[in-house]
Amino acid sequence: MARLEGAYEQISDRLNGLDRRLDGLEQKVDLRFGQMDQRLVQIDQRFMWVIGLIITSWITTLSAVVFHR
């Protein structure tokens, strides 16, 4: 009976260690996803700036052509 109790304690200790390792892994994955979200927001902002510049240059060019006549 004592051997079984010792075995159960070892299993419990190993499972607790595994839980801690999985928690650490989960935190690392969450951190990486947070970093990726920040990068995607930056890319989205830059994309909107580029689109704004392109539309502005088109409007300027079309205005110059239309009002030049």
Beta strands, then each sheet from edge to edge (+ up, - down):
end
